[in-house]
Amino acid sequence: MTTVAKFDIKYTQYIDQDGKPTSKKLPKLAKDIDTLKTLYRSMLRIRTLDTKAYALQRTGKMGTYPAALGQEAIGVGFGSALNKEDVLVPYYRGQAAMVEHGVTMEEVLLYWGGDERGSDYQHAKEDFPIAVPIATQCLHAAGVAKAMQLKGEKRCVATEIGEGGTSEGDFYEAINVAGIWKLPVVFFINNNQWAISVPSEIQTACETYAQKAIAAGIEAVQVDGNDIVAVREAAEKAYEKARKGGGATLIECISLRLCDHTTADDASRYRPEGELDEGWKAEPILRLRKYLESMGEWDDEQEEALKAELAKEVQEAVDNYLNTAPDKPEAMFDYLYSELPARTMEQRQYAIDKANNKGAK
């Protein structure tokens, strides 16, 4: 018997949960204080937005919402590494990367408030809308990457998926064509340990989610998803490789969801006792703060000033969302087809008539 192939998965971490370096050879980013402070601000901004969004949902001012509590370093890390001309194909918990790439917080709130105008981005015009169906965004990302490849463009696509979504056929099909065609796309697995209420041990028999890329013939990487330096560096390398024609990469980011799956969930029903206590010790914002403090670059006064600044910024986005006039009821029909069929035209007119006679028996 002869061994015909061997594979391994590399794991990267630069800053541990106590904010201490784990390697003597740190990347440039670990010493770039200004950029680290910007990333810290971005993570705290998303946490502030998520907190406000939960309050909006609880008071009946917005629909179901999926927070990214404890996972901010993943979306901020890879989202901030994208170039303006790159394309982001997000999934439903992707607000961190979306805001980093130019989507406004107001647009995020509009979407989750049921207003499709939230997907008509003011700045990130080529980015895709949020994908609630599981794993379909991976196929969309592969398609966009193929279009870029055919046009000979030096840009790339990023897409994100939860670890549970990697059990879907769409995910496997997407990474398969990405490997065959050497597509300029990077797949980020947000491994937050819980596919709604399903833990990894009954989700997959794989030792890692990253190794799923091996079957597709693409590079597999695993990083500490609570270490924004590790996430950002891995993303930058993968994007550069993709833009130069080197093909796709899959990056598994290990983290822990510190909140319910969505506002419609109650994670206390399935979480093991003590998991959250350990999770809060390793979460990304506290970790980066400890690292900055260890270098004398952050203190309580700066922290409070930043929180006040972000509270104001997020509240402005919330006010804009709440003050946005409702769209006309017929808008739900106007972009279904280039030309509406007769049966849909009848439904459209019925919606208009009902709105005009609101309150009438």
C-alpha positions in Angstrom: 0.0 0.0 0.0 1.3 3.4 -1.0 0.3 6.8 0.4 -0.6 9.0 -2.6 -1.5 12.3 -0.8 -1.1 14.0 2.5 -2.8 17.1 3.9 -2.6 19.2 6.9 -4.4 22.3 8.3 -2.4 25.2 9.7 -3.8 27.2 12.6 -2.8 30.9 13.1 -3.0 33.0 16.2 -1.0 36.1 17.1 -2.7 37.5 20.1 -4.1 35.3 22.9 -7.2 35.9 25.0 -5.2 37.8 27.5 -4.0 40.3 24.9 -0.5 38.8 24.8 1.5 38.0 21.6 1.9 34.3 20.9 4.8 34.7 18.5 8.0 36.7 18.4 7.4 37.2 14.7 4.3 39.3 14.5 2.9 40.8 11.2 3.2 44.5 10.6 -0.5 45.0 11.5 0.3 44.0 15.1 2.6 47.0 15.4 0.4 49.4 13.4 -1.3 51.2 16.3 -3.5 53.5 14.2 -4.9 50.7 12.2 -5.5 48.6 15.3 -7.4 51.5 16.9 -9.5 51.8 13.7 -10.3 48.1 13.8 -11.2 48.3 17.5 -13.5 51.2 16.8 -15.2 49.2 14.0 -15.7 46.1 16.2 -17.2 48.3 19.0 -19.4 50.1 16.5 -20.9 46.8 15.3 -21.5 45.7 18.9 -23.2 49.0 19.5 -25.4 48.6 16.4 -26.3 45.0 17.3 -27.4 46.1 20.9 -29.6 48.9 19.4 -31.0 46.5 16.8 -32.0 44.1 19.6 -33.8 46.9 21.4 -35.6 47.9 18.2 -36.8 44.3 17.7 -37.9 43.9 21.3 -40.0 47.1 21.1 -41.7 46.1 17.8 -39.8 48.6 15.6 -37.9 46.0 13.6 -38.1 42.4 12.5 -36.0 39.4 13.5 -32.3 40.3 13.8 -29.1 38.1 13.9 -26.5 39.8 16.1 -22.7 39.1 15.7 -21.9 39.3 19.4 -18.5 37.8 20.1 -17.7 37.4 16.4 -17.0 41.0 15.4 -13.3 40.3 14.6 -14.3 38.0 11.7 -16.5 40.4 9.7 -14.5 43.5 10.6 -11.2 41.6 9.9 -12.0 40.4 6.4 -14.3 43.2 5.5 -11.7 45.9 6.2 -9.2 44.1 4.0 -11.3 44.3 0.9 -10.5 46.9 -1.8 -13.3 49.2 -2.9 -13.6 47.5 -6.3 -13.9 44.0 -4.7 -17.3 42.4 -4.2 -18.8 41.2 -1.0 -21.5 38.5 -1.0 -22.8 38.4 2.6 -24.9 36.0 4.6 -27.5 36.9 7.2 -25.0 37.6 10.0 -22.7 39.7 7.8 -23.3 43.2 9.0 -19.8 43.7 10.2 -18.2 43.0 6.8 -21.0 44.9 5.1 -20.4 48.1 7.0 -16.7 47.8 6.6 -17.2 47.7 2.8 -19.4 50.7 2.6 -23.0 49.6 3.4 -24.5 52.1 5.9 -25.9 51.1 9.2 -29.2 52.7 8.2 -29.3 50.3 5.2 -28.7 47.3 7.5 -31.6 48.4 9.7 -33.9 49.1 6.8 -33.3 45.5 5.5 -34.1 43.9 8.8 -37.1 46.3 9.2 -38.6 44.7 6.0 -37.7 47.6 3.7 -36.1 46.3 0.5 -34.6 49.7 -0.1 -32.0 48.7 2.5 -30.5 46.5 -0.3 -30.1 49.4 -2.7 -26.7 50.4 -1.3 -25.6 54.0 -1.7 -21.9 53.2 -1.8 -21.3 49.5 -2.2 -23.2 49.3 -5.5 -21.9 45.9 -6.7 -22.2 44.1 -3.3 -24.9 41.6 -3.0 -27.9 41.8 -0.7 -28.1 39.7 2.4 -28.7 36.0 1.8 -31.0 34.4 4.3 -31.2 31.0 2.5 -28.4 28.8 3.8 -25.3 28.6 1.5 -26.8 30.0 -1.7 -24.5 33.0 -1.3 -21.5 30.7 -2.0 -22.8 29.9 -5.4 -23.5 33.6 -6.1 -19.9 34.4 -5.1 -18.5 31.8 -7.4 -20.5 33.2 -10.2 -19.4 36.7 -9.7 -15.8 35.5 -9.4 -16.1 33.6 -12.7 -17.4 36.8 -14.4 -14.4 38.7 -13.1 -12.1 36.0 -14.4 -13.7 36.0 -17.8 -13.2 39.8 -18.0 -9.6 39.6 -16.9 -10.2 41.9 -13.9 -7.7 42.1 -11.0 -10.2 42.0 -8.2 -11.8 39.4 -6.0 -15.0 38.2 -4.2 -15.4 37.5 -0.5 -18.3 35.5 1.0 -19.1 34.3 4.5 -21.0 31.3 5.8 -21.7 29.8 9.2 -20.1 26.4 10.0 -23.6 24.8 9.8 -24.0 26.0 6.3 -21.0 24.0 5.1 -23.2 20.9 5.3 -25.4 22.3 2.5 -24.9 21.0 -1.1 -24.6 24.6 -2.4 -21.5 25.1 -0.4 -19.8 22.0 -1.8 -20.8 22.9 -5.3 -19.4 26.4 -4.9 -16.0 25.4 -3.6 -15.8 22.6 -6.2 -16.1 25.0 -9.1 -13.8 27.5 -7.4 -11.2 24.9 -7.3 -11.7 23.6 -10.9 -11.7 27.1 -12.4 -9.2 28.7 -9.9 -11.7 31.4 -9.2 -10.7 34.7 -7.4 -13.0 34.1 -4.4 -12.4 33.7 -0.7 -14.8 31.7 1.5 -14.9 32.6 5.1 -16.4 30.1 7.6 -17.7 31.8 10.7 -17.3 28.8 13.0 -19.2 30.2 16.1 -19.8 26.6 17.4 -23.5 26.6 17.0 -25.6 26.0 13.8 -28.7 27.4 15.5 -28.9 24.8 18.3 -26.7 22.1 16.7 -23.1 21.8 17.9 -20.2 20.7 15.7 -20.0 17.2 17.1 -23.3 16.3 15.5 -22.9 18.6 12.5 -19.8 17.0 11.0 -17.3 14.1 11.4 -14.5 16.4 10.1 -11.8 17.4 12.6 -12.0 20.9 11.2 -14.3 22.8 8.8 -11.3 24.1 6.9 -10.4 20.7 5.6 -13.5 20.6 3.5 -11.6 22.7 1.1 -9.1 19.9 0.5 -11.7 17.9 -1.5 -12.2 20.9 -3.7 -8.5 21.4 -4.3 -8.3 24.8 -2.8 -6.1 26.2 0.0 -7.4 25.6 3.5 -6.6 27.9 6.4 -7.8 28.0 10.0 -7.4 31.1 12.3 -8.4 32.2 15.7 -11.5 34.2 14.8 -11.2 36.2 18.0 -7.8 37.5 17.0 -8.4 40.3 14.5 -4.8 40.4 13.5 -4.9 36.8 12.4 -8.2 37.2 10.6 -7.1 40.4 8.8 -3.7 39.0 7.8 -5.1 35.7 6.4 -7.7 37.7 4.5 -5.1 40.1 2.9 -3.0 37.1 1.8 -6.0 35.3 0.3 -7.3 38.4 -1.5 -3.9 39.2 -3.0 -3.5 35.6 -4.2 -7.0 35.7 -5.8 -6.4 39.0 -7.6 -3.2 37.6 -9.1 -4.9 34.6 -10.5 -3.8 32.2 -7.8 -7.3 30.8 -7.2 -9.6 30.5 -4.2 -9.0 30.1 -0.5 -11.2 28.9 2.4 -10.5 30.4 5.8 -12.2 28.9 8.9 -12.4 31.5 11.7 -12.9 29.9 15.2 -15.1 32.0 17.5 -18.1 31.6 19.8 -21.6 33.1 19.4 -22.2 35.0 22.6 -25.9 35.7 21.9 -29.0 33.9 20.7 -29.0 32.7 17.0 -31.4 35.5 16.3 -33.9 37.5 18.3 -36.3 34.6 17.7 -34.1 32.1 19.5 -33.4 31.2 23.2 -29.9 29.8 23.3 -30.2 29.0 27.1 -32.2 25.9 26.1 -29.2 24.2 24.5 -25.9 25.9 25.7 -23.9 23.9 28.2 -23.4 25.5 31.6 -20.3 27.7 31.8 -19.8 28.1 28.0 -20.7 31.8 28.0 -18.4 32.5 30.9 -15.5 31.1 29.1 -16.5 32.8 25.8 -16.5 36.2 27.4 -12.9 35.7 28.5 -11.8 35.1 24.9 -14.0 37.6 23.0 -12.3 39.8 20.4 -13.0 43.3 21.6 -11.7 42.8 25.1 -8.7 40.9 23.6 -7.6 43.8 21.4 -8.3 46.3 24.2 -5.9 44.4 26.5 -3.3 44.3 23.7 -3.5 48.1 23.2 -3.4 48.7 26.9 -0.3 46.6 27.3 1.5 49.0 25.0 0.1 52.1 26.7 -2.1 52.9 23.7 -5.5 52.7 25.4 -7.1 53.6 28.7 -10.5 54.1 30.3 -10.9 57.7 29.3 -10.4 56.8 25.6 -12.8 53.9 26.0 -15.6 56.1 27.4 -15.1 58.8 24.8 -15.3 56.2 22.0 -18.4 54.6 23.4 -20.1 58.0 23.6 -19.1 58.8 20.0 -20.4 55.5 18.7 -23.6 55.8 20.6 -24.3 59.0 18.9 -23.3 57.6 15.5 -25.5 54.6 15.8 -28.4 56.6 17.2 -28.2 58.8 14.1 -28.5 55.7 11.9 -31.5 54.5 14.0 -33.2 57.9 13.7 -32.8 57.9 10.0 -34.2 54.4 9.8 -37.2 55.2 12.0 -37.9 58.4 10.1 -37.8 56.8 6.7 -41.3 57.0 5.2 -42.8 53.5 4.4 -42.5 52.4 0.8 -45.6 52.2 -1.4 -47.3 48.8 -1.1 -47.0 48.2 -4.8 -43.2 48.4 -4.5 -43.2 44.7 -3.5 -44.4 43.8 -7.0 -42.4 46.3 -9.1 -39.1 44.4 -9.3 -40.3 40.9 -9.7 -40.3 40.8 -13.5 -39.3 43.2 -16.3 -43.0 43.0 -17.3 -45.5 41.9 -14.7 -47.8 39.1 -15.8 -51.6 39.8 -15.7 -52.2 37.8 -12.5 -49.5 39.8 -10.7 -50.8 43.1 -12.1 -54.2 42.3 -10.5 -52.5 41.6 -7.1 -50.5 44.9 -7.4 -53.7 46.9 -8.0 -55.4 45.1 -5.1 -52.6 46.2 -2.8 -52.9 49.8 -4.1 -56.7 49.8 -3.6 -56.4 48.4 0.0 -53.8 51.0 0.9 -56.0 53.9 -0.5 -59.0 52.6 1.5 -57.2 51.8 4.7 -59.6 51.5 7.5 -62.6 51.1 5.3 -64.8 48.1 5.8 
